[in-house]
Structures are given as C-alpha cells and as structure tokens.
Amino acid sequence: MPAPNKHRQAYIGLILVTLIIGLSFIFVKIGLKYSNAIDLLAHRFTAAAISIALLWIFGLIKLPRFSFKKGKWLLLLSLFYPLLFFALQTFGLQYSTASEAGIVFATVPIITLVAASIFLKEKTTLLQKIGIVMSIAGILYIIYFTGNISGSTTLKGLILLMLSVLVLVGYYVLGKVISARFSAMEVTVWMTILAFIIFNGFSIASHIQNHTLSQFFNPFTHSEFLWAVVYLGVLSSMVTSFLTNFALTQVPASQIAVFNNLSPLVSIAGGILILNETLFTYHIIGGFLVLVGVAMTVFLKYQKR
C-alpha cells in the first residue's frame, strides 16, 4: 500500500504532466514550422538527454548502473514508450487530422481500464466507469463541435493511431509491473538515452542517405525553435516520463490513463491565452464533463482484487 504522501505526490505529478502535455501541442506547432516530425523527435530527445547529463554533472542525480539483467526489462518498456508510441503517433498524424486523432486517443482510458482489469486485476466501481465515460464524452463533444473533422483520414492513418493507443496502454500496464523493480529516475534515464540514440540515428542516417545533413541542423538558427525544443525535450519528454513512471508505482494504471483526457482542455486554454483563440460554449460544456468524469474516477474509492 503506497504511503499517503507519495500517493498525493503522484496525483500532483499527474496534474503537472497533464498541464505540460496539453501545452506541448503549441510548442510542437512552433517546432514543425522549422523541422520535419522525425527531426523534431530527434532534437527533443537530444535536449532531454542533455538535461539528464547536466543533472548528473552537477551531482543532482546518480546515473543507475546498467546490467543486462535489468536492461532487458528497461529495453522492453522503452520499446513501448517512447519509441513505438511516438513513431506510430507521428506517422499516423501524417495521414489524419488532429481532431480525428483526438477521437482515437479518447479511447485510451477505456482500453486501459479493460487491460488493467485483465492483466493487473484492478477493479473499478460502477461510478468510476461512469466517470470515465463522462470524461470521454466531454472530449468527443468538444471535438464534434470544433468542426475541423474532414474526410482526409485514410485507413492507414487510423490503424497507425490505434496502434499507438494500444502501445501506450501496453506501456501503462507493463510499466505498472516493471516499476516495482526500478526507481522512477532509473526508468526515465534509460528511456531517454535509448530514444536519443534511436531517433537521432534514424534521422541522421536518413539525411546522410539523401545528402541533406545540413537540413538537420538548420532549425537551430531560429531562437523560437530552440525554445520549443527545450520545452518538448526537458519538460514534455524527460520530466513527464519521470512523473509518469513515479505515478505508476503509486496509482492504478486505469486512473493514470484518465488524466489524458484533461490535456486537450489545457491545449484549448493555451490556444486562448497564447494564440488568441476564441472560447466557445461547447468548450465550457465539454470541459465540465471531463472535469466531473476525472473527479469521479480519481477520488472515488478504488478497489483491488
């Protein structure tokens, strides 16, 4: 049974994760103005790896000792997130709209609930199930009235996005098991290092093959891109990974997943405050449904078989 203080810290961490990820969409838009999707992934994990290196140099963290016995579990977890998740999400978004992707990702809490029930023997009450449905209904309500849904999505795009959802759910469930063997920082460090190597290796190799290596470094001449990469790498990649990994040791996986539905609300708020977008009535109604749904899911008594 997790200690009350750590339990509370886990929920505070999840709220921070929600805020960071919600605002990250604005910084992704900024980054994609100067770079393609794969290069942006490479640069964001470079920033994340540099931040970990600096924390280690100044003695704020200790790098965990790597062993093959530990490595096989950490590599398996990293394969799900961030590698497969970000890759499938990025390529899926190339063949679909953001609104349609939002509809697909709104299924994460339900799929996680089912997976956690099957593999982790987590049991939710009827009211918690209603809360999850309300949260998803709020997101779908906002997406429906946004009016951005088009017929440009292909079956390929939907399949890739759905696979990314399944991978994310697999990460939540697998992480719940593996996190008992490692510290949150240990998992975060090896996740970040592996993503840094893979995404940079793939991106640089592709540029070398196409004789366009200079394009890999060109975005760094823009200060706006640098700020976007720092936010995406340090906060949206490294910090969120640590907080999520810590939460997995304290909170049921199905409760963690429901926080995903708050991120679009943060994105709307960020668009209003930063991009001067308009707040409509359907944003308020949908947001109310999401908040009530999350409150029902998180704060009602959770049972475990």
C-alpha positions in Angstrom: 0.0 0.0 0.0 1.6 3.3 -1.1 2.3 5.9 1.6 -0.3 8.7 1.7 2.3 11.4 1.0 3.7 9.6 -2.0 0.1 8.9 -3.2 -0.6 12.6 -3.1 2.6 13.4 -4.8 1.8 11.0 -7.6 -1.5 12.8 -8.3 0.2 16.2 -8.2 2.7 14.9 -10.6 -0.1 13.6 -12.9 -1.7 17.1 -12.9 1.7 18.6 -13.9 2.0 16.0 -16.7 -1.4 17.0 -17.9 -0.5 20.7 -18.0 2.8 20.1 -19.7 1.5 17.7 -22.4 -1.5 20.0 -23.0 0.7 23.0 -23.7 3.2 20.9 -25.7 0.9 20.9 -28.7 1.6 24.6 -29.1 5.3 24.1 -29.0 5.0 21.2 -31.4 3.3 23.6 -33.9 6.2 26.0 -33.4 8.8 23.3 -33.9 7.2 21.9 -37.0 7.5 25.4 -38.6 11.2 24.8 -38.9 11.7 21.0 -38.9 10.0 17.8 -40.0 8.4 15.4 -37.5 11.3 12.9 -37.2 14.0 15.6 -36.9 11.9 17.3 -34.2 11.7 14.0 -32.2 15.5 13.6 -32.5 16.1 17.2 -31.3 13.6 16.9 -28.4 15.3 13.8 -27.1 18.7 15.4 -27.6 17.5 18.2 -25.3 16.2 15.6 -22.8 19.5 13.7 -22.8 21.5 16.9 -22.3 19.3 17.8 -19.3 19.9 14.4 -17.7 23.7 14.8 -18.4 23.7 18.3 -16.7 21.8 16.9 -13.7 24.4 14.2 -13.4 27.4 16.5 -13.9 26.2 18.8 -11.1 25.6 15.8 -8.8 21.8 16.3 -8.6 21.1 12.7 -9.8 23.1 9.5 -10.0 23.1 7.5 -13.2 21.9 4.0 -12.5 24.3 1.2 -13.2 23.3 -0.8 -16.2 23.2 -4.6 -16.3 21.9 -7.0 -18.9 19.6 -8.5 -16.3 18.0 -5.1 -15.7 18.4 -4.0 -19.3 16.1 -6.5 -20.9 13.1 -5.1 -18.8 14.0 -1.5 -19.4 14.5 -2.1 -23.1 11.2 -3.8 -23.3 9.5 -0.9 -21.5 11.3 1.7 -23.7 10.2 -0.1 -26.8 6.6 0.7 -25.9 7.3 4.2 -24.8 8.8 6.4 -26.1 9.9 4.6 -29.2 6.9 2.9 -30.7 4.4 5.3 -29.2 6.0 8.5 -30.7 6.8 6.8 -34.0 3.3 5.4 -34.6 1.7 8.7 -33.4 3.9 10.8 -35.7 3.3 8.7 -38.8 -0.4 8.3 -38.0 -0.8 12.1 -37.8 0.6 12.4 -41.3 -2.4 10.5 -42.7 -5.1 12.0 -40.4 -6.3 15.3 -38.9 -5.7 16.3 -35.3 -9.4 16.2 -34.5 -9.7 12.6 -35.7 -6.6 11.7 -33.8 -8.2 13.2 -30.7 -11.2 10.9 -31.1 -8.9 7.9 -31.3 -6.9 8.9 -28.3 -10.0 9.5 -26.3 -10.3 5.7 -26.1 -7.1 5.3 -24.0 -8.9 5.3 -20.6 -11.4 2.6 -21.6 -8.8 0.4 -23.2 -6.5 0.9 -20.2 -9.4 0.0 -17.8 -10.0 -3.2 -19.7 -6.3 -4.1 -19.8 -5.7 -3.3 -16.2 -8.7 -5.4 -15.2 -7.4 -8.4 -17.2 -3.6 -8.2 -16.5 -3.3 -6.3 -13.2 -6.6 -7.5 -11.6 -7.6 -3.9 -10.9 -11.3 -3.5 -10.3 -13.2 -0.2 -10.6 -16.7 0.6 -9.2 -19.7 1.4 -11.4 -19.4 5.1 -10.6 -15.8 5.1 -11.7 -16.7 3.5 -15.0 -19.4 6.2 -15.4 -16.8 8.9 -14.7 -14.5 7.5 -17.5 -17.4 7.5 -19.9 -18.3 11.1 -19.0 -14.7 12.2 -19.5 -14.6 10.7 -22.9 -18.0 12.1 -23.8 -16.7 15.6 -22.9 -13.7 15.3 -25.3 -15.9 13.9 -28.1 -18.4 16.7 -27.5 -15.6 19.3 -27.9 -14.1 17.6 -31.0 -17.6 17.3 -32.7 -18.4 21.0 -32.3 -14.9 22.1 -33.3 -15.9 21.5 -36.9 -12.4 20.5 -38.0 -13.2 16.9 -38.8 -12.6 16.2 -42.5 -12.6 13.2 -44.8 -8.8 13.3 -45.3 -8.1 10.5 -42.9 -7.1 7.2 -44.6 -7.5 3.7 -43.1 -3.7 3.6 -42.8 -3.7 6.7 -40.6 -6.4 5.4 -38.3 -4.7 2.0 -38.0 -1.4 3.7 -37.0 -3.1 5.9 -34.5 -5.0 3.0 -33.0 -1.7 1.0 -32.7 -0.1 4.0 -30.9 -3.1 3.9 -28.4 -2.6 0.2 -27.8 1.2 0.7 -27.4 0.5 3.5 -24.8 -1.9 1.2 -22.9 0.7 -1.6 -23.0 3.2 0.9 -21.5 0.9 1.7 -18.7 0.2 -1.9 -17.9 3.8 -3.1 -18.4 5.1 -0.1 -16.5 2.9 -0.9 -13.6 4.7 -4.3 -13.3 8.2 -3.2 -14.1 8.2 -0.1 -12.0 8.2 -2.3 -8.9 11.7 -3.4 -9.8 13.2 0.0 -10.6 13.2 3.6 -9.4 11.3 6.2 -11.5 14.6 8.0 -12.3 16.3 4.8 -13.4 13.5 4.0 -15.9 13.4 7.7 -17.1 17.2 7.8 -17.7 17.3 4.7 -19.8 14.2 5.6 -21.7 15.6 8.9 -22.6 19.0 7.6 -23.6 17.5 4.9 -25.8 15.1 7.4 -27.5 18.0 9.8 -28.1 20.1 7.1 -29.8 17.3 5.7 -31.9 15.6 8.9 -33.1 18.9 10.7 -33.8 20.4 7.6 -35.5 17.4 7.2 -37.8 17.2 11.0 -38.6 20.9 11.5 -39.3 21.1 8.3 -41.4 18.2 9.4 -43.5 19.7 12.8 -44.1 23.1 11.3 -45.0 21.4 9.0 -47.4 19.6 11.9 -49.1 22.6 14.3 -48.9 20.6 16.8 -46.8 22.5 16.7 -43.5 22.6 20.5 -43.3 18.8 20.5 -43.0 19.1 18.6 -39.8 21.0 21.5 -38.1 19.3 24.4 -39.9 16.4 24.8 -37.4 18.8 25.7 -34.6 19.4 29.1 -36.3 15.9 30.1 -35.1 15.6 31.1 -31.4 11.8 30.2 -31.5 12.7 26.6 -32.4 15.3 26.4 -29.6 12.7 27.3 -27.0 10.3 24.8 -28.5 12.9 22.0 -28.3 13.8 22.9 -24.8 10.2 22.7 -23.7 9.5 19.5 -25.6 12.7 17.8 -24.6 13.1 18.8 -20.9 9.5 19.2 -19.7 7.4 17.3 -22.2 9.8 14.3 -22.6 12.1 14.0 -19.6 10.0 15.5 -16.7 6.7 13.9 -17.8 8.4 10.5 -18.2 9.8 10.7 -14.6 6.5 11.8 -13.2 4.5 9.1 -15.0 7.0 6.4 -14.0 6.7 7.6 -10.4 2.9 7.6 -10.6 2.9 4.0 -11.9 4.4 3.0 -8.6 1.6 4.6 -6.6 -1.6 4.8 -8.6 -3.6 2.2 -10.6 -2.9 2.3 -14.3 -6.5 2.9 -15.3 -6.6 6.1 -13.1 -3.4 7.4 -14.7 -4.9 6.9 -18.2 -7.9 9.0 -17.5 -5.7 12.1 -16.9 -5.0 12.0 -20.7 -8.5 13.5 -21.3 -7.5 16.7 -19.4 -4.7 17.5 -21.9 -7.0 18.7 -24.7 -8.6 21.1 -22.3 -5.2 22.5 -21.4 -4.5 22.8 -25.1 -7.7 24.9 -25.6 -6.8 27.1 -22.7 -3.3 27.6 -24.1 -4.7 28.4 -27.5 -6.9 31.1 -26.0 -4.2 32.7 -23.8 -1.2 32.3 -26.1 -2.6 32.0 -29.7 -5.7 34.3 -29.0 -8.2 31.7 -30.0 -11.9 32.1 -29.0 -13.5 30.2 -26.2 -16.9 28.8 -27.3 -19.8 27.5 -25.2 -19.1 23.9 -26.3 -15.6 24.2 -24.8 -17.2 25.0 -21.4 -19.8 22.2 -21.6 -17.3 19.6 -22.7 -14.7 20.8 -20.2 -17.2 20.4 -17.4 -18.0 16.9 -18.4 -14.3 16.0 -18.5 -13.5 17.5 -15.1 -16.5 15.8 -13.4 -15.6 12.5 -15.1 -11.9 12.7 -13.9 -13.0 13.6 -10.4 -15.4 10.6 -10.2 -12.7 8.3 -11.5 -9.8 9.5 -9.3 -11.4 10.4 -6.0 -13.9 7.6 -5.6 -12.7 4.6 -3.7 -10.6 2.3 -5.8 -10.8 -1.5 -5.3 -8.1 -4.0 -6.0 -8.7 -7.8 -6.2 
